[in-house]
Amino acid sequence: MSDNIGIYIHIPFCKRKCNYCDFFSSAASEEEYDNYVSILNEKINYWGNVACETVSSVYFGGGTPSVLGTDRLCNILSAVKKSFIVTPDAEITVEVNPESGKALDFYKMLKEGFNRISIGMQSSIESELKILGRIHSTEDVITTVESAKRGGFNNISLDLMMGIPQQTISSLKNSIDFCASCGVTHISSYILKIEEGTRFYSKKEELSLPSEDDTAQLYLEAVEYLEKFGYKQYEISNFAKPTFESRHNTLYWKCGEYIGIGPSAHSFYKGKRFFYERDMKEFAENITIADGDGGSEDEFIMLSLRLKSGLVFKEYDKRYGKALSPAFINKIKKYCEMGFMESDEKHVCFTPKGFLVSNSIISELI
């Protein structure tokens, strides 16, 4: 396993909560932004003194990091670079909402060290954006992508949601056409989940959601259609042009270690999992909650199988000093025969239809 680690920075602010969102975030004032950046930089310095490993990826997530504006984001990244040993070729990503992203100085951000932009588009269909409660327009997406490109960014991702109320295969394909026309290098395309505590959850009976079968069809059509534009699936919900796979997220799926900084941020470091509560005061006091050991055999299998490359047998053998059990291999054969998995002497992975039922299959395997 590489000695490199990842750093996740949580920005818990949004201008407005989307109808489907259950992440820890809220609206805040400019003064609250400044106070948070000050506290965050203190904690970044703290963890920099704890960790001696080199950092190969930094990811700013949220919430909506772009609401902080260019100067605050650059200030935080500067603190990361002062506190940790960040490799010269590290992938440094920031999530951007198209509405607030329009005002960012991408040239300045590139100069500071950001080199990957992840834009929360969700759909290019205005009626679907309205249903989701998004505050941006399709035109905002175009403006933000073009602005990032002018600023020198060539690694740009768009989020694309499937299973939106009233969404059809035709409207989903229109959104994929839009992504391709923007010339982005990466697409995160995931299925909407109705989470407790969200606006959607409180009125889920009224929502015109696609059926389970229709949602499965949306997913399978999207996988095939994205491939036509050169976006290769490399994880359940992620597609990329060659060499543009997200290194930070791949670190998670490869059971690599990372430190999460911010309220609600999770970490896996020195074999232990722990997290900050969804509470600004506890974060300010640097109180973390232990969440048990990480990196077990079962966890490694589960995370590896999220990837299109799947579970590579020699990686498992090297990490745990033993081969997979004959019972495990026999179970794999059953799912291969059913068309849910593919396997050879080197690895086992899910097929696109297998990804749709991967949770239940994994629970049977481990």
Residue pairs with C-beta under 8 A, 6 or more apart in sequence:
1 255
1 256
1 319
2 56
2 256
3 53
3 54
4 53
4 54
4 55
4 56
4 57
4 87
4 256
5 51
5 53
5 54
5 55
5 56
5 256
5 257
5 258
5 259
5 269
6 55
6 56
6 57
6 58
6 59
6 248
6 251
6 252
6 256
6 257
6 258
6 259
7 47
7 55
7 57
7 58
7 59
7 80
7 84
7 258
7 259
7 260
7 261
8 58
8 59
8 61
8 248
8 258
8 259
8 260
8 261
8 262
8 265
8 266
8 267
9 40
9 44
9 58
9 59
9 60
9 61
9 65
9 76
9 80
9 261
9 262
9 265
10 24
10 61
10 62
10 63
10 260
10 261
10 262
10 263
10 264
10 265
11 25
11 36
11 60
11 61
11 62
11 63
11 64
11 65
11 67
11 68
11 262
12 24
12 25
12 26
12 36
12 62
12 63
12 262
12 263
12 264
12 280
13 25
13 26
13 27
13 28
13 32
13 33
13 36
13 62
13 63
13 64
13 67
13 68
14 21
14 25
14 26
14 27
14 62
14 63
14 64
14 67
14 97
15 27
15 64
15 67
15 97
15 99
15 100
15 135
16 27
16 133
16 135
17 25
17 26
17 133
17 199
18 132
18 133
18 134
19 131
19 132
19 133
19 198
19 199
19 200
20 132
20 133
20 192
20 193
20 194
20 195
20 198
20 199
20 200
21 195
21 198
22 195
22 196
22 197
22 198
23 62
23 63
23 264
24 63
24 263
24 264
24 278
25 62
25 63
25 64
28 36
33 67
33 68
33 72
34 72
36 280
37 68
37 72
37 75
37 76
39 283
39 284
40 76
40 79
40 261
40 262
41 75
41 76
41 79
43 261
43 262
43 283
43 286
44 76
44 79
44 80
44 83
44 84
44 261
45 79
45 82
45 83
46 286
47 83
47 84
47 259
47 261
48 80
48 82
48 83
48 84
49 83
51 84
51 259
51 269
52 85
53 85
53 257
54 84
54 85
54 86
54 87
55 80
55 84
55 85
55 86
55 87
55 90
56 87
56 89
56 90
56 91
56 247
56 251
57 90
57 91
57 92
57 93
57 247
57 248
57 251
58 77
58 80
58 86
58 90
58 91
58 92
58 93
58 248
59 92
59 93
59 248
59 249
60 73
60 76
60 77
60 93
60 94
60 95
61 95
62 95
64 95
64 96
64 97
64 100
64 120
65 73
65 94
65 95
65 96
66 73
66 94
66 95
66 96
66 97
66 100
66 101
66 104
67 97
67 100
68 76
69 100
69 103
69 104
70 103
70 104
70 105
70 108
70 109
73 94
73 104
73 109
73 114
74 108
74 109
74 112
77 92
77 112
77 113
77 114
78 112
80 86
81 113
86 92
86 113
90 113
91 115
91 116
91 155
91 246
91 247
91 248
92 113
92 114
92 115
92 116
93 114
93 115
93 116
93 117
93 118
93 246
93 248
94 109
94 114
94 116
94 117
94 118
95 118
95 119
95 120
96 104
96 117
96 118
96 119
96 120
96 144
96 148
97 119
97 120
97 135
97 136
98 119
98 120
98 121
98 136
98 137
98 140
98 141
98 143
98 144
99 135
99 136
99 140
101 117
101 119
101 140
101 144
101 147
101 148
102 140
102 143
102 144
102 147
104 144
104 147
105 151
106 117
106 147
106 148
106 150
106 151
106 152
106 153
107 150
107 151
107 152
108 151
109 151
110 151
110 152
110 153
114 153
115 153
115 155
116 153
116 155
116 156
116 157
116 246
117 148
117 153
117 155
117 156
117 157
118 156
118 157
118 159
118 186
118 188
119 141
119 144
119 145
119 148
119 156
119 157
119 158
119 159
119 184
120 134
120 159
121 141
121 158
121 159
121 160
121 175
121 179
122 128
122 129
122 132
122 134
122 159
122 160
122 161
122 164
123 129
123 132
123 134
123 160
123 161
123 164
123 167
123 171
123 175
124 138
124 141
124 174
124 175
124 178
124 179
125 138
125 167
125 171
125 174
125 175
126 137
126 138
127 166
128 164
128 166
128 167
128 171
129 136
129 137
129 138
131 164
131 165
131 166
132 161
132 164
133 199
138 178
141 158
141 178
141 182
142 182
145 156
145 158
145 182
145 183
145 184
148 156
149 156
149 183
154 185
155 185
155 186
155 244
156 182
156 184
156 185
156 186
157 184
157 185
157 186
157 187
157 188
157 246
158 179
158 182
158 184
158 186
158 187
158 188
159 187
159 188
159 189
159 190
160 175
160 176
160 179
160 187
160 188
160 189
160 190
160 222
161 189
161 190
161 191
161 192
162 172
162 189
162 190
162 191
162 192
162 215
162 218
162 219
162 222
163 191
163 192
163 209
163 210
163 215
163 218
164 192
165 207
165 208
165 209
166 208
167 210
167 218
169 217
169 218
169 221
172 218
172 221
172 222
173 221
173 225
176 187
176 222
176 225
176 226
176 229
179 187
179 229
180 229
180 231
185 240
185 241
185 244
186 231
186 238
186 239
186 240
186 241
186 244
186 245
186 246
187 226
187 231
187 238
187 239
187 240
188 237
188 238
188 239
189 222
189 226
189 237
189 238
189 239
190 236
190 237
191 215
191 218
191 219
191 237
192 209
194 200
194 201
194 204
194 207
194 209
195 201
200 207
209 215
210 218
216 353
216 356
219 352
219 355
219 356
220 352
220 353
220 356
223 233
223 239
223 352
224 352
226 233
226 239
227 233
230 241
230 242
231 239
231 240
231 241
232 239
232 240
232 241
232 242
232 308
233 239
233 308
233 352
234 240
234 245
234 250
234 307
234 308
234 309
235 249
235 250
235 253
235 306
235 307
235 308
236 306
236 350
236 355
236 358
238 245
238 246
238 249
240 246
250 307
251 258
252 258
252 303
253 303
253 304
253 306
253 307
254 303
254 304
254 307
255 268
255 294
255 295
255 299
255 300
255 303
255 304
256 268
257 268
257 269
257 270
258 267
258 268
258 269
259 267
259 269
260 266
260 267
260 275
260 276
261 276
262 276
262 283
263 276
263 277
263 278
263 279
263 280
263 282
263 283
264 275
264 276
264 277
264 278
265 275
265 276
266 273
266 274
266 275
266 291
267 273
267 274
267 275
267 288
268 294
268 295
271 293
271 294
271 295
272 290
272 291
272 292
272 293
272 294
273 290
273 291
273 292
273 293
273 294
274 288
274 289
274 290
274 291
275 288
275 289
275 291
276 282
276 283
276 287
276 288
276 289
277 283
277 287
277 289
297 316
297 320
298 366
300 316
300 319
300 320
301 311
301 316
301 362
301 365
301 366
302 362
302 366
304 310
304 311
304 312
304 315
304 316
305 311
305 348
305 349
305 350
305 358
305 362
306 358
307 349
308 349
308 350
309 347
309 349
310 342
310 347
310 348
310 349
310 350
311 347
311 348
311 349
312 346
312 347
313 323
313 324
313 345
313 346
313 347
313 348
314 346
316 323
316 324
317 323
328 365
331 364
331 365
332 341
332 343
332 348
332 365
333 343
335 341
335 354
335 361
336 342
336 343
336 348
339 351
339 353
339 354
340 350
340 351
340 353
340 354
340 357
340 361
341 348
341 349
341 350
341 351
341 354
341 361
342 348
342 349
342 350
342 351
343 349
350 358
350 361
354 361
